[in-house]
Amino acid sequence: MNDKWYFKALQGGLERKLADGITTHVFFSSQIMLSVAEIEPHTEPSIHSHPEEQWGYLLEGECIRIQNGEEVAMQQGDFWHTPPNTPHGVRTGARGARILDIFSPPRGAYTKPGEGLAATQHPNGSDLL
């Protein structure tokens, strides 16, 4: 990303629009990537998968985490693990959510400006099983 070793708030992160109602600030090195995603209230999930391993931590708000067709209510402080190539997404209610996602290795598409999830889409979750 650059030679800077510290960041103040979200300054210096690469901004990216992932989908309608979902934006993120991305920070990365050669081995790991952090993404601070802001998800607006009442955002519907885009079920997708990607080859990178992912951990998520719910910093603020609440959401429904969807993974492999299972839905789990999450609150501030909860976290989850998503293995590579696992269909997943989130749905928000009235509060929206701020999520810290950690990827390894870094997602190549997220290392440059752009839009979209850059992932395999799973329409309506119909091919989850």
N, C-alpha and C positions, 0 to 999 in steps of 0.2 A: 504494500500500500504506500508506505513512505518510511522515512527513518525516524519519525516521531514516535516516542515510546509512551506518551501520555495523551489523554484527550479530555477536554472539559465539556461535560454534558454530552451532547450528540454532535458537537462541532468537529468537523474533520471526517465524519463518516460519509460514505457514498450514499446519496439518497436514491431510492428506487421505489416506483409504484409497482406493487405486485399484482393487484387486482382492484376493482372498484371497492373503495372503503378500506383498503389495506396499503399502507406505506411503510417503508423501513429505512433505517440508517445502518449501513454495513461497514464493519471493520474487519480486516483480515491480514493474515501473514501467510507464509508458505504452507503451514500445516493446519491452521484452524481459522474459522470464521465466526464472528459474532454478528447477529442481526437483531436490532431493536425494532420490533414491528408494532405499529399502532393500528389497531383494528377498530373501526367505527362501530357504534351501536347498531344492532340489527343487521349485521353482515352475514350473508349466507356462505356456506363453505364452498370452496373449490377443491374437491377431493383430487389429490395428485400424489405422485411418488417421484423419487429421484434416487440416484445411486449413492448419495452421500448419507452417512449416519447423522442423526440429528437428536439433540436434546433441547427441550424447551422448558422455560421457567416463567410462570405467570407473575409479572411484576406488579400489575395493577388490574383491577376489574374482575370480571369473571367470564367464562366461556364454556362451551361444550366442546370437548376434544373428541374428535372422531378418528378412529384408527382401526383398520381391518373390519369395518362395519360395526364396531362397538362404539357407543357414545357414553362419555363420562363427564359429569359436571365438575368443573375445576374452579377453584377460588384462589385469590391472591396467596402466593407462597407455594402453590402446588407445582410440580414439575413432572415431565414425562420423557420417555426415550422412544425414538422411532428408528428401527433398524433400516438399512438400505433397502430401497425398492418396496417400501410398505405404503399402501394407500392411506392417506391421512388428510385432515383439515380441521378447521375450527368454525364454530358458529357463535356469534355474540348476541346477547340480549340487550336490555336497555342501557347497560353500563359501558359496553365496549371493553377493550382489553389492551394492555401493553405487555408484549411477550419478548423475552430474551431468548433467541434461538442460537444454538451453537452447532456448527457443522464441521465435520471432518471427513474427508479433506474439504477445503473450501469449495464452494459451488462456483465453477468457472464463470457462468453467466453473470453472477453477482459481483464480479470484480471490475465491472465496467458499467457505465451508465446505460440505462434501458428501462423497459417495462416488461411486466409479465413474470410468471412463476418460473419459466424456463424448466418445466417439468412435464412428465407424462400425466395427462388429464384422465380422470376416471369419471365420465359423465354420470351424474346422479348417484354415484357410488354403486352403480349396477354391476360392475365387474370386480367387486371387492372380494368375493368368495370364490 
